[in-house]
Amino acid sequence: MVSLFSLLRSRLLPALLTAFGVVLITAGLLSYTSPTTAGIAVVETPEIIEASGEPTDDPSFSFDPSDSPSAAASESTDPSAAPSGSEDPTATPSPTKKPSGRETAKRVVVPALNIDLPIVRGTDAYPYCNVAMYLSSDSSAKRDAFGQPSEDKVTYLYAHARDGMFGPIYNLAIVKRTPNRMLGMIVQVYSSYNRLYTYEVRQVRLHVTSLDGAIARNRQEVWLQTSEGPKGTPGKTQVLTRLLSVETSTQKVSQPVPRPVKCG
């Protein structure tokens, strides 16, 4: 007759150990998929996605027009959305007076992403909704560090990562993690001189924390920038382009009426 001790040692004890091991393994798997640890990994070195042949200078960045990609705008002015821009940009321009003053960016369109926004001058305040904004100076040095489409400096445009603004950039770069899909896309910038500047996306930079790269570029380029997460997220996404062509446009197409909205 088999003793009780032998029975415990030969059958019951191995079964208990096996069950305990399964519990540990299951707990380990759950810890890796816990929603508290899920999300975008924080990296110390900015990531650069580029088309072949483009130089890669320092992609750092210190400007912080951060926002919450999913928050709704709290409207304080006309809540109308940006103009749809259905007018034909190739239409023959009507005679206008010779423009005066500095040429400035007035409208930005990325057809492949359904982005179409009026552009206004950037401020030190929290960015508006329903428009894109351009930087004219480096806030730390108080100097004209950025340019406009006709100048040999970067035209730096930024907007919230929200629907109707630069949300599609955020969606491809951060949500879907496919920033390379933006390479080769066309970016159109219209100016106060009723000109259409056409650019091609050549590079996408992720998790950027300084403006040094944009300030150092003495070229007629347009850079688009948006946030990578809720308000306070330090890293930004930058989309770099190169100039392809300049054409004449019309005032109606080039200069939509901006309707900025204060949002938080």
Secondary structure by P-SEA (a helix, b strand, c coil): cccaaaaaaccaaaaaaaaaaaaaaaaaaaaaaccccccbbbbcbbbbbbccccccccccccccccccccccccccccccccccccccccccccccccccccccccbbbbccccbbbbbcccccccccccbbbbbcccccccccccccccccccbbbbbccccccaaaaaaaccccccccccccbbbbbbcccbbbbbbbbccccccccccccccccccbbbbbbbbcccccccbbbbbbbbbcbbbbbccccccccccccccc
